[in-house]
Amino acid sequence: MSTCELECNGKSIHLAYKEFEIMKLLMYHPKILTSKEELINSVWGNDREAIDNNVEAYISFLRKKLLFLKSKVTIKVIRKVGYHLEYSDA
């Protein structure tokens, strides 16, 4: 059974559906930049009410959840290009 949860360091946190879909896309290709347009098309589909600010808000939610889990993975942005996951061994 598939759940919308993120787990790390023995902790887990529930992800909203759109958070889950964004994280799934980033995890499939962690080192490849994913643009806002790609995220909007994949996650929101034909619902064109989604705007750049929606993506930024969901990325912010995910970053907070990764911090809560004390994950060594972070979501990085390259302005005007896209998002990708980055692992920090520190």
N, C-alpha and C positions, 0 to 999 in steps of 0.2 A: 504494500500500500504506500502510495506517495503522500508525503506531507509537505506543507510549506514551512519547514523549519530549518534554521541554520544552527549547526552544532560546532562547538570548538571548546577545547579544554574542559570537557565534562559538563559544559553548560549548553543549553539550547534556548532559542528564542523563535517565536512565531513570526513569520513574514506574511504581510498582506500579499494578495495575489500578484499585483503589479511589481512589488518588491521582489517576489520570488522569480518572476519572469525576467526582470532585469538582471538579477544575480545569476540566474541560469545562463543567460546569454554571455555574461562576462566570464563565467567559469568555463564555458565550452572552449573559449579562445582567450585565455587570460593575458597573453602577451600581445594580442592584436587589438588595435584601437577600434572601439565601437563608437560611431558618431551618434549625436543626439537624434538625427534623422533616422538612423537604423533602429535605435531604441524605440522611437515613436512608432515607426512602421511595424515593428515586431510585437511590441507590447500593447499599443493602443489600436493598431490596425486601421480600419476605416473611420474610427472615431476621431475626426479631425479637430475636436475640441482640445485635444492635447497640444500643449505648447512647450517651448523650451523650458519654461519655469517648472512645469510638471516634472520633467526629467531631473532637473536640479533638486527639486524637493525630495523626490524618491531616492536619489543618490545620497542626499543628506541623511535621510532616515536610515539607509543601509550603513552608512559610515558610523552612525551612532550605535547601531546594533553590533557592528564588528568591534567597536571599542568596548561595549558592554561585555562581549564574549572574550575580550583580551586576545583577539586574533592577531596573528602576525601578518595577515593579509589586509591590505588597504585598497581603496578605490582611488586611483590617481586620474587626474584630468590633464590633458594637454589642450589648452584653450583653443577654441575654434576648430579642434580636430576630433577629439573624442576621449573616451574613458577606457581604462584597462585596470586589471588587478596587478598589484605588486606585493611581493613577499619580502618581508624584512626579517632577517635572522637576528636582529638586535634585541 
